[in-house]
Amino acid sequence: MFKTIGSISTILLAVAMIVFGHGLQSALVPLRAEIEGFGTLAIGISISSYFAGFVVGCLVGPYLILRAGHIRAYAAMVSLASAVALLHPLLIDEFAWSIFRFITGFCIAAFYVVIESWLNERATNENRGLIMSTYVVVALTGIMAGQFATAFASVEGYTLFIVASIVVSVAVIPITLTTATQPAPITLVLFRPKQLYDTSPAAFVSALLIGVSAGSTWMLAPVFATGRGFDTSFAAIFAATMIGGGAAAQWPIGRASDKIDRRMVIVILGVGSAIFCTLLGLIEGDSRWSFLSLAFMVGVFTHSTYAIAVAHAFDHCEPDSYVETSSGLLLAFGIGSTIGPLVASFLMAQSGPGALFLSIAVVQIAMVGYLILRIQGNKAAKSDDREDFDLASTAPVIAMTYDDAVDLNTDVLIPDTIIEANEFEEAQTALHFNDFGYSVDDAAEADQSVEFQPETRI
């Protein structure tokens, strides 16, 4: 195990630094925006802009990689994300910050695509679960640590923005100096929402509504805490505690969903989420432990649900469509996360901070009602057709590339040339991937002659 993890240690180090900076900014930006007097609605717009950028990054990011190669695309996105972090204190403006957050979301999505392609390339069928699960744990831990870090310095001034920029900037070093070969060209998939809905309506609707809930609670949680009279340090801890609850619950709840109808698991989680969100929305007073306990429970019931929805979709689709299914559900989640903060911030501006969690309770009840109708009209997947829960392929940090499901007997999209998939397999030993793109290294040894031309589909 240690040898396997050691072989990807530089990649995991880069992941840890990027998501630490990302987590720090996700708590810092709304808190600083509130201090600058932006208003709750303006903060919600900036949060929605982040998720809108994330959705666009999921769609456009793969094309950037095909154009420039993994290392160049990674370096460009990391550099841009680092620069944008520093722009926040230089240009304090509501509209500008929304643009900055959009760019950040775009960069983070492209980063996920690059890193996950790399990890899948290094993994085998025997160790893929270990590698990707370790990646998920590192990513979630880094995000939570970044949010906690906001509690140890003032959100005013430049300091925390500079820290976020430095950490993100340094993350370019492990990847650009690696001696490992770049991944092979990635597989592109289409987002076909109608087909995805027809395959698993329960999973599609759940992913969308979970996005509304999770996107709102994740980044508006600090604003809720300060609205209840707490200082910014506690607000950061409050938000991180919620993320920690979701991270801690994902695997045990996922394994439990292997034994019963996953839709019923989502129903139970939805009911629990509605209860604890209602309690958190109504609670008054200054008991920090009460707020933290409820935040943890909201995280357990709200932020662990997405993985179950993806696992349910996998139960109803063929293995060769896992890539398209997971990518489509992630985009549905991102669309919901774009809508949620807009609505929640408007309600908070009208009715106070408690409206954040009360509105999420309503969303969760709506999801529960829909799923109950689906359960009554459709039987659960048979046990023989169910896939074992896999944290590596269902966690929301997984962006686009569950490559274990790619069918190499079909034509794939590869930059610069037209070749059949089986020819590509035979020629792989002749391909040398470097930071200038894709080139051929002694193709004659593989009895192949491959010439790369700009951007051709197969």
Contacts in CASP RR format, 6 or more apart in sequence:
PFRMAT RR
TARGET T0000
AUTHOR 0000-0000-0000
METHOD contacts of the structure
MODEL  1
MFKTIGSISTILLAVAMIVFGHGLQSALVPLRAEIEGFGTLAIGISISSY
FAGFVVGCLVGPYLILRAGHIRAYAAMVSLASAVALLHPLLIDEFAWSIF
RFITGFCIAAFYVVIESWLNERATNENRGLIMSTYVVVALTGIMAGQFAT
AFASVEGYTLFIVASIVVSVAVIPITLTTATQPAPITLVLFRPKQLYDTS
PAAFVSALLIGVSAGSTWMLAPVFATGRGFDTSFAAIFAATMIGGGAAAQ
WPIGRASDKIDRRMVIVILGVGSAIFCTLLGLIEGDSRWSFLSLAFMVGV
FTHSTYAIAVAHAFDHCEPDSYVETSSGLLLAFGIGSTIGPLVASFLMAQ
SGPGALFLSIAVVQIAMVGYLILRIQGNKAAKSDDREDFDLASTAPVIAM
TYDDAVDLNTDVLIPDTIIEANEFEEAQTALHFNDFGYSVDDAAEADQSV
EFQPETRI
1 130 0 8 1.000
4 127 0 8 1.000
4 130 0 8 1.000
4 131 0 8 1.000
5 12 0 8 1.000
5 130 0 8 1.000
5 131 0 8 1.000
5 134 0 8 1.000
7 122 0 8 1.000
8 119 0 8 1.000
8 122 0 8 1.000
8 131 0 8 1.000
8 134 0 8 1.000
10 174 0 8 1.000
10 175 0 8 1.000
10 178 0 8 1.000
10 180 0 8 1.000
11 115 0 8 1.000
11 118 0 8 1.000
11 119 0 8 1.000
11 122 0 8 1.000
11 174 0 8 1.000
11 175 0 8 1.000
11 178 0 8 1.000
12 134 0 8 1.000
12 135 0 8 1.000
12 138 0 8 1.000
13 171 0 8 1.000
13 174 0 8 1.000
14 115 0 8 1.000
14 171 0 8 1.000
14 172 0 8 1.000
14 174 0 8 1.000
14 175 0 8 1.000
15 115 0 8 1.000
15 135 0 8 1.000
15 138 0 8 1.000
15 139 0 8 1.000
16 138 0 8 1.000
16 141 0 8 1.000
16 142 0 8 1.000
17 167 0 8 1.000
17 168 0 8 1.000
17 170 0 8 1.000
17 171 0 8 1.000
18 78 0 8 1.000
18 81 0 8 1.000
18 108 0 8 1.000
18 111 0 8 1.000
18 167 0 8 1.000
18 168 0 8 1.000
18 171 0 8 1.000
19 138 0 8 1.000
19 139 0 8 1.000
19 142 0 8 1.000
19 143 0 8 1.000
19 146 0 8 1.000
19 397 0 8 1.000
20 142 0 8 1.000
20 143 0 8 1.000
20 145 0 8 1.000
20 146 0 8 1.000
20 149 0 8 1.000
20 167 0 8 1.000
21 85 0 8 1.000
21 146 0 8 1.000
21 163 0 8 1.000
21 164 0 8 1.000
21 167 0 8 1.000
21 168 0 8 1.000
22 104 0 8 1.000
22 108 0 8 1.000
22 143 0 8 1.000
22 146 0 8 1.000
22 168 0 8 1.000
23 142 0 8 1.000
23 143 0 8 1.000
23 144 0 8 1.000
23 145 0 8 1.000
23 146 0 8 1.000
23 147 0 8 1.000
24 146 0 8 1.000
24 147 0 8 1.000
24 149 0 8 1.000
24 150 0 8 1.000
24 160 0 8 1.000
24 163 0 8 1.000
24 164 0 8 1.000
24 167 0 8 1.000
25 85 0 8 1.000
25 104 0 8 1.000
25 161 0 8 1.000
25 164 0 8 1.000
26 50 0 8 1.000
26 143 0 8 1.000
26 147 0 8 1.000
26 218 0 8 1.000
26 219 0 8 1.000
26 239 0 8 1.000
27 146 0 8 1.000
27 147 0 8 1.000
27 150 0 8 1.000
27 219 0 8 1.000
27 222 0 8 1.000
27 235 0 8 1.000
27 236 0 8 1.000
27 239 0 8 1.000
27 240 0 8 1.000
28 150 0 8 1.000
28 155 0 8 1.000
28 160 0 8 1.000
28 161 0 8 1.000
28 164 0 8 1.000
28 236 0 8 1.000
29 46 0 8 1.000
29 88 0 8 1.000
29 97 0 8 1.000
29 101 0 8 1.000
30 43 0 8 1.000
30 44 0 8 1.000
30 46 0 8 1.000
30 47 0 8 1.000
30 219 0 8 1.000
30 220 0 8 1.000
30 222 0 8 1.000
30 223 0 8 1.000
31 150 0 8 1.000
31 155 0 8 1.000
31 222 0 8 1.000
31 223 0 8 1.000
31 226 0 8 1.000
31 232 0 8 1.000
31 235 0 8 1.000
31 236 0 8 1.000
32 88 0 8 1.000
32 89 0 8 1.000
32 155 0 8 1.000
32 156 0 8 1.000
33 39 0 8 1.000
33 42 0 8 1.000
33 43 0 8 1.000
33 46 0 8 1.000
33 94 0 8 1.000
33 97 0 8 1.000
34 40 0 8 1.000
34 43 0 8 1.000
34 223 0 8 1.000
34 226 0 8 1.000
35 155 0 8 1.000
35 156 0 8 1.000
35 232 0 8 1.000
36 92 0 8 1.000
38 46 0 8 1.000
38 94 0 8 1.000
38 97 0 8 1.000
39 349 0 8 1.000
40 223 0 8 1.000
40 345 0 8 1.000
40 346 0 8 1.000
40 348 0 8 1.000
40 349 0 8 1.000
41 345 0 8 1.000
41 346 0 8 1.000
41 349 0 8 1.000
42 94 0 8 1.000
42 98 0 8 1.000
43 220 0 8 1.000
43 223 0 8 1.000
43 345 0 8 1.000
44 219 0 8 1.000
44 220 0 8 1.000
44 341 0 8 1.000
44 342 0 8 1.000
44 344 0 8 1.000
44 345 0 8 1.000
45 94 0 8 1.000
45 98 0 8 1.000
45 341 0 8 1.000
45 342 0 8 1.000
45 345 0 8 1.000
46 94 0 8 1.000
46 97 0 8 1.000
46 98 0 8 1.000
46 100 0 8 1.000
46 101 0 8 1.000
47 101 0 8 1.000
47 215 0 8 1.000
47 219 0 8 1.000
47 220 0 8 1.000
47 341 0 8 1.000
47 345 0 8 1.000
48 337 0 8 1.000
48 338 0 8 1.000
48 339 0 8 1.000
48 340 0 8 1.000
48 341 0 8 1.000
48 342 0 8 1.000
49 98 0 8 1.000
49 99 0 8 1.000
49 101 0 8 1.000
49 102 0 8 1.000
50 101 0 8 1.000
50 102 0 8 1.000
50 104 0 8 1.000
50 105 0 8 1.000
50 219 0 8 1.000
51 105 0 8 1.000
51 215 0 8 1.000
51 334 0 8 1.000
51 336 0 8 1.000
51 337 0 8 1.000
51 338 0 8 1.000
51 341 0 8 1.000
52 102 0 8 1.000
52 338 0 8 1.000
53 101 0 8 1.000
53 102 0 8 1.000
53 103 0 8 1.000
53 104 0 8 1.000
53 105 0 8 1.000
53 106 0 8 1.000
53 109 0 8 1.000
54 105 0 8 1.000
54 106 0 8 1.000
54 108 0 8 1.000
54 109 0 8 1.000
54 334 0 8 1.000
54 337 0 8 1.000
55 109 0 8 1.000
55 331 0 8 1.000
55 334 0 8 1.000
55 335 0 8 1.000
55 338 0 8 1.000
56 102 0 8 1.000
56 106 0 8 1.000
56 109 0 8 1.000
57 105 0 8 1.000
57 106 0 8 1.000
57 109 0 8 1.000
57 110 0 8 1.000
57 113 0 8 1.000
58 109 0 8 1.000
58 113 0 8 1.000
58 327 0 8 1.000
58 330 0 8 1.000
58 331 0 8 1.000
58 399 0 8 1.000
58 400 0 8 1.000
59 191 0 8 1.000
59 331 0 8 1.000
60 106 0 8 1.000
60 110 0 8 1.000
61 73 0 8 1.000
61 106 0 8 1.000
61 109 0 8 1.000
61 110 0 8 1.000
61 113 0 8 1.000
62 113 0 8 1.000
62 186 0 8 1.000
62 188 0 8 1.000
62 400 0 8 1.000
63 188 0 8 1.000
64 73 0 8 1.000
64 76 0 8 1.000
64 77 0 8 1.000
64 110 0 8 1.000
65 73 0 8 1.000
65 110 0 8 1.000
65 113 0 8 1.000
65 114 0 8 1.000
65 117 0 8 1.000
65 186 0 8 1.000
66 185 0 8 1.000
66 186 0 8 1.000
66 188 0 8 1.000
66 413 0 8 1.000
66 415 0 8 1.000
66 455 0 8 1.000
67 73 0 8 1.000
67 415 0 8 1.000
67 455 0 8 1.000
68 76 0 8 1.000
68 437 0 8 1.000
69 182 0 8 1.000
69 435 0 8 1.000
69 437 0 8 1.000
69 438 0 8 1.000
70 114 0 8 1.000
70 117 0 8 1.000
70 118 0 8 1.000
70 182 0 8 1.000
70 183 0 8 1.000
71 175 0 8 1.000
71 176 0 8 1.000
71 182 0 8 1.000
71 435 0 8 1.000
72 435 0 8 1.000
72 437 0 8 1.000
73 110 0 8 1.000
73 114 0 8 1.000
74 111 0 8 1.000
74 114 0 8 1.000
74 115 0 8 1.000
74 172 0 8 1.000
74 175 0 8 1.000
74 176 0 8 1.000
75 172 0 8 1.000
75 175 0 8 1.000
75 176 0 8 1.000
77 106 0 8 1.000
77 107 0 8 1.000
77 110 0 8 1.000
77 111 0 8 1.000
77 114 0 8 1.000
78 107 0 8 1.000
78 111 0 8 1.000
78 168 0 8 1.000
78 169 0 8 1.000
78 171 0 8 1.000
78 172 0 8 1.000
79 169 0 8 1.000
79 172 0 8 1.000
80 103 0 8 1.000
80 107 0 8 1.000
81 103 0 8 1.000
81 104 0 8 1.000
81 107 0 8 1.000
81 108 0 8 1.000
81 111 0 8 1.000
81 168 0 8 1.000
82 165 0 8 1.000
82 166 0 8 1.000
82 168 0 8 1.000
82 169 0 8 1.000
83 165 0 8 1.000
84 100 0 8 1.000
84 103 0 8 1.000
84 104 0 8 1.000
84 107 0 8 1.000
85 104 0 8 1.000
85 161 0 8 1.000
85 164 0 8 1.000
85 165 0 8 1.000
85 168 0 8 1.000
86 161 0 8 1.000
86 162 0 8 1.000
86 165 0 8 1.000
87 96 0 8 1.000
87 100 0 8 1.000
88 97 0 8 1.000
88 100 0 8 1.000
88 161 0 8 1.000
89 157 0 8 1.000
89 158 0 8 1.000
89 161 0 8 1.000
109 399 0 8 1.000
112 397 0 8 1.000
112 398 0 8 1.000
112 399 0 8 1.000
112 400 0 8 1.000
113 186 0 8 1.000
113 399 0 8 1.000
113 400 0 8 1.000
113 401 0 8 1.000
115 135 0 8 1.000
116 132 0 8 1.000
116 135 0 8 1.000
116 398 0 8 1.000
116 399 0 8 1.000
116 400 0 8 1.000
116 401 0 8 1.000
117 183 0 8 1.000
117 186 0 8 1.000
117 401 0 8 1.000
117 403 0 8 1.000
118 182 0 8 1.000
118 183 0 8 1.000
119 131 0 8 1.000
119 132 0 8 1.000
119 135 0 8 1.000
120 128 0 8 1.000
120 132 0 8 1.000
120 183 0 8 1.000
120 401 0 8 1.000
120 402 0 8 1.000
120 403 0 8 1.000
120 404 0 8 1.000
121 183 0 8 1.000
121 184 0 8 1.000
121 403 0 8 1.000
122 131 0 8 1.000
122 180 0 8 1.000
123 129 0 8 1.000
123 131 0 8 1.000
123 132 0 8 1.000
123 404 0 8 1.000
125 404 0 8 1.000
128 392 0 8 1.000
128 404 0 8 1.000
129 390 0 8 1.000
129 392 0 8 1.000
131 392 0 8 1.000
132 391 0 8 1.000
132 392 0 8 1.000
132 393 0 8 1.000
132 398 0 8 1.000
133 391 0 8 1.000
133 392 0 8 1.000
135 392 0 8 1.000
135 397 0 8 1.000
136 391 0 8 1.000
136 392 0 8 1.000
136 395 0 8 1.000
136 397 0 8 1.000
136 398 0 8 1.000
137 247 0 8 1.000
139 395 0 8 1.000
139 397 0 8 1.000
140 243 0 8 1.000
140 244 0 8 1.000
140 247 0 8 1.000
140 395 0 8 1.000
140 397 0 8 1.000
141 247 0 8 1.000
143 243 0 8 1.000
144 240 0 8 1.000
144 243 0 8 1.000
144 244 0 8 1.000
144 247 0 8 1.000
145 240 0 8 1.000
146 240 0 8 1.000
147 236 0 8 1.000
147 239 0 8 1.000
147 240 0 8 1.000
147 243 0 8 1.000
148 236 0 8 1.000
148 237 0 8 1.000
148 240 0 8 1.000
149 160 0 8 1.000
149 163 0 8 1.000
149 236 0 8 1.000
150 160 0 8 1.000
150 232 0 8 1.000
150 233 0 8 1.000
150 236 0 8 1.000
151 232 0 8 1.000
151 233 0 8 1.000
151 234 0 8 1.000
151 236 0 8 1.000
151 237 0 8 1.000
151 240 0 8 1.000
152 233 0 8 1.000
153 159 0 8 1.000
153 160 0 8 1.000
153 163 0 8 1.000
154 160 0 8 1.000
154 232 0 8 1.000
155 232 0 8 1.000
176 435 0 8 1.000
181 432 0 8 1.000
181 433 0 8 1.000
182 433 0 8 1.000
182 434 0 8 1.000
182 435 0 8 1.000
182 437 0 8 1.000
183 433 0 8 1.000
184 414 0 8 1.000
184 428 0 8 1.000
184 431 0 8 1.000
184 433 0 8 1.000
185 412 0 8 1.000
185 413 0 8 1.000
185 414 0 8 1.000
185 415 0 8 1.000
185 438 0 8 1.000
186 400 0 8 1.000
186 401 0 8 1.000
187 323 0 8 1.000
187 401 0 8 1.000
187 403 0 8 1.000
187 406 0 8 1.000
187 412 0 8 1.000
187 413 0 8 1.000
188 413 0 8 1.000
189 323 0 8 1.000
189 324 0 8 1.000
189 327 0 8 1.000
189 400 0 8 1.000
190 324 0 8 1.000
191 324 0 8 1.000
191 327 0 8 1.000
191 328 0 8 1.000
191 331 0 8 1.000
192 324 0 8 1.000
193 204 0 8 1.000
193 328 0 8 1.000
193 332 0 8 1.000
196 204 0 8 1.000
196 313 0 8 1.000
196 324 0 8 1.000
196 325 0 8 1.000
196 328 0 8 1.000
196 329 0 8 1.000
196 332 0 8 1.000
197 204 0 8 1.000
197 205 0 8 1.000
199 313 0 8 1.000
199 316 0 8 1.000
199 317 0 8 1.000
199 321 0 8 1.000
199 325 0 8 1.000
200 312 0 8 1.000
200 313 0 8 1.000
200 315 0 8 1.000
200 316 0 8 1.000
200 317 0 8 1.000
200 325 0 8 1.000
201 374 0 8 1.000
202 263 0 8 1.000
202 266 0 8 1.000
202 309 0 8 1.000
202 312 0 8 1.000
202 370 0 8 1.000
202 371 0 8 1.000
202 374 0 8 1.000
203 309 0 8 1.000
203 310 0 8 1.000
203 312 0 8 1.000
203 313 0 8 1.000
203 316 0 8 1.000
203 329 0 8 1.000
204 313 0 8 1.000
204 329 0 8 1.000
204 332 0 8 1.000
205 367 0 8 1.000
205 370 0 8 1.000
205 371 0 8 1.000
206 266 0 8 1.000
206 305 0 8 1.000
206 306 0 8 1.000
206 309 0 8 1.000
206 312 0 8 1.000
206 367 0 8 1.000
206 371 0 8 1.000
207 306 0 8 1.000
207 309 0 8 1.000
207 310 0 8 1.000
207 329 0 8 1.000
207 330 0 8 1.000
207 332 0 8 1.000
207 333 0 8 1.000
208 332 0 8 1.000
208 333 0 8 1.000
208 335 0 8 1.000
208 336 0 8 1.000
209 336 0 8 1.000
209 363 0 8 1.000
209 364 0 8 1.000
209 366 0 8 1.000
209 367 0 8 1.000
210 302 0 8 1.000
210 305 0 8 1.000
210 306 0 8 1.000
210 309 0 8 1.000
210 333 0 8 1.000
210 367 0 8 1.000
211 306 0 8 1.000
211 332 0 8 1.000
211 333 0 8 1.000
211 334 0 8 1.000
211 335 0 8 1.000
211 336 0 8 1.000
211 337 0 8 1.000
211 340 0 8 1.000
212 336 0 8 1.000
212 337 0 8 1.000
212 339 0 8 1.000
212 340 0 8 1.000
212 343 0 8 1.000
212 360 0 8 1.000
212 363 0 8 1.000
213 273 0 8 1.000
213 302 0 8 1.000
213 340 0 8 1.000
213 360 0 8 1.000
213 363 0 8 1.000
213 364 0 8 1.000
214 302 0 8 1.000
214 303 0 8 1.000
214 306 0 8 1.000
214 333 0 8 1.000
214 337 0 8 1.000
214 396 0 8 1.000
215 336 0 8 1.000
215 337 0 8 1.000
215 340 0 8 1.000
215 341 0 8 1.000
216 337 0 8 1.000
216 340 0 8 1.000
216 341 0 8 1.000
216 343 0 8 1.000
216 344 0 8 1.000
216 356 0 8 1.000
216 359 0 8 1.000
216 360 0 8 1.000
217 242 0 8 1.000
217 277 0 8 1.000
217 298 0 8 1.000
217 299 0 8 1.000
217 302 0 8 1.000
217 303 0 8 1.000
217 356 0 8 1.000
217 357 0 8 1.000
217 360 0 8 1.000
218 239 0 8 1.000
218 242 0 8 1.000
218 243 0 8 1.000
218 303 0 8 1.000
219 239 0 8 1.000
219 341 0 8 1.000
220 341 0 8 1.000
220 344 0 8 1.000
220 345 0 8 1.000
220 348 0 8 1.000
220 356 0 8 1.000
221 235 0 8 1.000
221 238 0 8 1.000
221 239 0 8 1.000
221 242 0 8 1.000
221 295 0 8 1.000
221 356 0 8 1.000
222 232 0 8 1.000
222 235 0 8 1.000
222 236 0 8 1.000
222 238 0 8 1.000
222 239 0 8 1.000
223 235 0 8 1.000
223 348 0 8 1.000
223 353 0 8 1.000
223 356 0 8 1.000
224 238 0 8 1.000
224 348 0 8 1.000
224 353 0 8 1.000
224 354 0 8 1.000
224 356 0 8 1.000
224 357 0 8 1.000
225 234 0 8 1.000
225 235 0 8 1.000
225 238 0 8 1.000
225 239 0 8 1.000
225 291 0 8 1.000
226 232 0 8 1.000
226 235 0 8 1.000
227 352 0 8 1.000
227 353 0 8 1.000
228 284 0 8 1.000
228 285 0 8 1.000
228 291 0 8 1.000
228 353 0 8 1.000
228 354 0 8 1.000
229 286 0 8 1.000
230 238 0 8 1.000
230 286 0 8 1.000
230 288 0 8 1.000
230 291 0 8 1.000
234 288 0 8 1.000
237 292 0 8 1.000
238 291 0 8 1.000
238 292 0 8 1.000
238 295 0 8 1.000
239 295 0 8 1.000
241 292 0 8 1.000
241 295 0 8 1.000
241 296 0 8 1.000
242 295 0 8 1.000
242 296 0 8 1.000
242 298 0 8 1.000
242 299 0 8 1.000
242 303 0 8 1.000
243 299 0 8 1.000
243 303 0 8 1.000
244 296 0 8 1.000
244 299 0 8 1.000
244 303 0 8 1.000
245 296 0 8 1.000
245 297 0 8 1.000
245 299 0 8 1.000
245 300 0 8 1.000
245 303 0 8 1.000
245 304 0 8 1.000
246 299 0 8 1.000
246 300 0 8 1.000
246 302 0 8 1.000
246 303 0 8 1.000
246 304 0 8 1.000
247 303 0 8 1.000
248 300 0 8 1.000
249 299 0 8 1.000
249 300 0 8 1.000
249 301 0 8 1.000
249 303 0 8 1.000
249 304 0 8 1.000
250 304 0 8 1.000
250 307 0 8 1.000
250 391 0 8 1.000
250 395 0 8 1.000
251 389 0 8 1.000
251 391 0 8 1.000
253 265 0 8 1.000
253 269 0 8 1.000
253 304 0 8 1.000
253 307 0 8 1.000
253 308 0 8 1.000
254 265 0 8 1.000
254 304 0 8 1.000
254 307 0 8 1.000
254 308 0 8 1.000
254 311 0 8 1.000
254 389 0 8 1.000
254 391 0 8 1.000
255 389 0 8 1.000
256 265 0 8 1.000
257 265 0 8 1.000
257 308 0 8 1.000
257 311 0 8 1.000
257 312 0 8 1.000
257 389 0 8 1.000
258 386 0 8 1.000
258 388 0 8 1.000
258 389 0 8 1.000
261 375 0 8 1.000
261 380 0 8 1.000
262 308 0 8 1.000
262 309 0 8 1.000
262 311 0 8 1.000
262 312 0 8 1.000
262 315 0 8 1.000
262 380 0 8 1.000
263 312 0 8 1.000
263 371 0 8 1.000
263 374 0 8 1.000
263 375 0 8 1.000
263 380 0 8 1.000
264 375 0 8 1.000
264 380 0 8 1.000
265 308 0 8 1.000
266 305 0 8 1.000
266 308 0 8 1.000
266 309 0 8 1.000
266 312 0 8 1.000
266 367 0 8 1.000
266 371 0 8 1.000
267 368 0 8 1.000
267 369 0 8 1.000
267 371 0 8 1.000
267 372 0 8 1.000
267 375 0 8 1.000
269 301 0 8 1.000
269 302 0 8 1.000
269 304 0 8 1.000
269 305 0 8 1.000
269 308 0 8 1.000
270 301 0 8 1.000
270 302 0 8 1.000
270 305 0 8 1.000
270 364 0 8 1.000
270 365 0 8 1.000
270 367 0 8 1.000
270 368 0 8 1.000
271 364 0 8 1.000
271 368 0 8 1.000
272 301 0 8 1.000
272 364 0 8 1.000
273 298 0 8 1.000
273 301 0 8 1.000
273 302 0 8 1.000
273 305 0 8 1.000
273 360 0 8 1.000
273 361 0 8 1.000
273 364 0 8 1.000
274 361 0 8 1.000
274 362 0 8 1.000
274 364 0 8 1.000
274 365 0 8 1.000
274 368 0 8 1.000
275 361 0 8 1.000
276 294 0 8 1.000
276 297 0 8 1.000
276 298 0 8 1.000
276 301 0 8 1.000
277 298 0 8 1.000
277 302 0 8 1.000
277 357 0 8 1.000
277 358 0 8 1.000
277 360 0 8 1.000
277 361 0 8 1.000
277 364 0 8 1.000
278 357 0 8 1.000
278 358 0 8 1.000
278 361 0 8 1.000
279 294 0 8 1.000
280 291 0 8 1.000
280 294 0 8 1.000
280 295 0 8 1.000
280 298 0 8 1.000
280 354 0 8 1.000
280 357 0 8 1.000
281 353 0 8 1.000
281 354 0 8 1.000
281 355 0 8 1.000
281 356 0 8 1.000
281 357 0 8 1.000
281 358 0 8 1.000
282 354 0 8 1.000
282 358 0 8 1.000
283 290 0 8 1.000
283 291 0 8 1.000
283 294 0 8 1.000
298 357 0 8 1.000
302 360 0 8 1.000
302 364 0 8 1.000
306 329 0 8 1.000
306 333 0 8 1.000
306 394 0 8 1.000
306 395 0 8 1.000
306 396 0 8 1.000
307 389 0 8 1.000
307 391 0 8 1.000
307 394 0 8 1.000
307 395 0 8 1.000
307 396 0 8 1.000
308 389 0 8 1.000
308 394 0 8 1.000
309 329 0 8 1.000
310 325 0 8 1.000
310 326 0 8 1.000
310 329 0 8 1.000
310 393 0 8 1.000
310 394 0 8 1.000
311 387 0 8 1.000
311 389 0 8 1.000
311 390 0 8 1.000
311 394 0 8 1.000
312 381 0 8 1.000
313 325 0 8 1.000
313 326 0 8 1.000
313 329 0 8 1.000
314 322 0 8 1.000
314 325 0 8 1.000
314 326 0 8 1.000
314 387 0 8 1.000
314 393 0 8 1.000
314 394 0 8 1.000
315 381 0 8 1.000
315 385 0 8 1.000
315 386 0 8 1.000
315 387 0 8 1.000
316 381 0 8 1.000
316 385 0 8 1.000
317 325 0 8 1.000
319 405 0 8 1.000
320 405 0 8 1.000
320 406 0 8 1.000
320 407 0 8 1.000
320 410 0 8 1.000
321 405 0 8 1.000
322 393 0 8 1.000
322 402 0 8 1.000
322 404 0 8 1.000
322 405 0 8 1.000
323 400 0 8 1.000
323 401 0 8 1.000
323 402 0 8 1.000
323 403 0 8 1.000
323 405 0 8 1.000
323 406 0 8 1.000
326 393 0 8 1.000
326 394 0 8 1.000
326 398 0 8 1.000
326 400 0 8 1.000
326 402 0 8 1.000
327 399 0 8 1.000
327 400 0 8 1.000
330 396 0 8 1.000
330 398 0 8 1.000
330 399 0 8 1.000
330 400 0 8 1.000
333 396 0 8 1.000
343 359 0 8 1.000
344 355 0 8 1.000
344 356 0 8 1.000
344 359 0 8 1.000
344 360 0 8 1.000
347 355 0 8 1.000
347 356 0 8 1.000
347 358 0 8 1.000
347 359 0 8 1.000
348 354 0 8 1.000
348 355 0 8 1.000
348 356 0 8 1.000
392 398 0 8 1.000
393 402 0 8 1.000
393 404 0 8 1.000
406 412 0 8 1.000
408 421 0 8 1.000
408 422 0 8 1.000
408 425 0 8 1.000
409 421 0 8 1.000
409 422 0 8 1.000
410 421 0 8 1.000
411 420 0 8 1.000
411 421 0 8 1.000
411 458 0 8 1.000
412 421 0 8 1.000
412 424 0 8 1.000
412 458 0 8 1.000
413 457 0 8 1.000
413 458 0 8 1.000
414 424 0 8 1.000
414 458 0 8 1.000
415 438 0 8 1.000
415 452 0 8 1.000
415 455 0 8 1.000
415 456 0 8 1.000
416 438 0 8 1.000
416 452 0 8 1.000
416 453 0 8 1.000
416 454 0 8 1.000
416 455 0 8 1.000
416 456 0 8 1.000
417 450 0 8 1.000
417 451 0 8 1.000
417 452 0 8 1.000
417 453 0 8 1.000
417 456 0 8 1.000
418 456 0 8 1.000
418 457 0 8 1.000
418 458 0 8 1.000
419 427 0 8 1.000
419 450 0 8 1.000
419 458 0 8 1.000
420 458 0 8 1.000
423 448 0 8 1.000
426 446 0 8 1.000
426 447 0 8 1.000
426 448 0 8 1.000
427 443 0 8 1.000
427 446 0 8 1.000
427 448 0 8 1.000
427 450 0 8 1.000
428 446 0 8 1.000
429 445 0 8 1.000
429 446 0 8 1.000
430 440 0 8 1.000
430 441 0 8 1.000
430 442 0 8 1.000
430 443 0 8 1.000
430 444 0 8 1.000
430 445 0 8 1.000
430 446 0 8 1.000
430 448 0 8 1.000
430 450 0 8 1.000
431 438 0 8 1.000
431 439 0 8 1.000
431 440 0 8 1.000
431 441 0 8 1.000
431 450 0 8 1.000
432 439 0 8 1.000
432 440 0 8 1.000
432 441 0 8 1.000
433 439 0 8 1.000
438 452 0 8 1.000
439 452 0 8 1.000
440 450 0 8 1.000
440 451 0 8 1.000
440 452 0 8 1.000
443 449 0 8 1.000
443 450 0 8 1.000
END
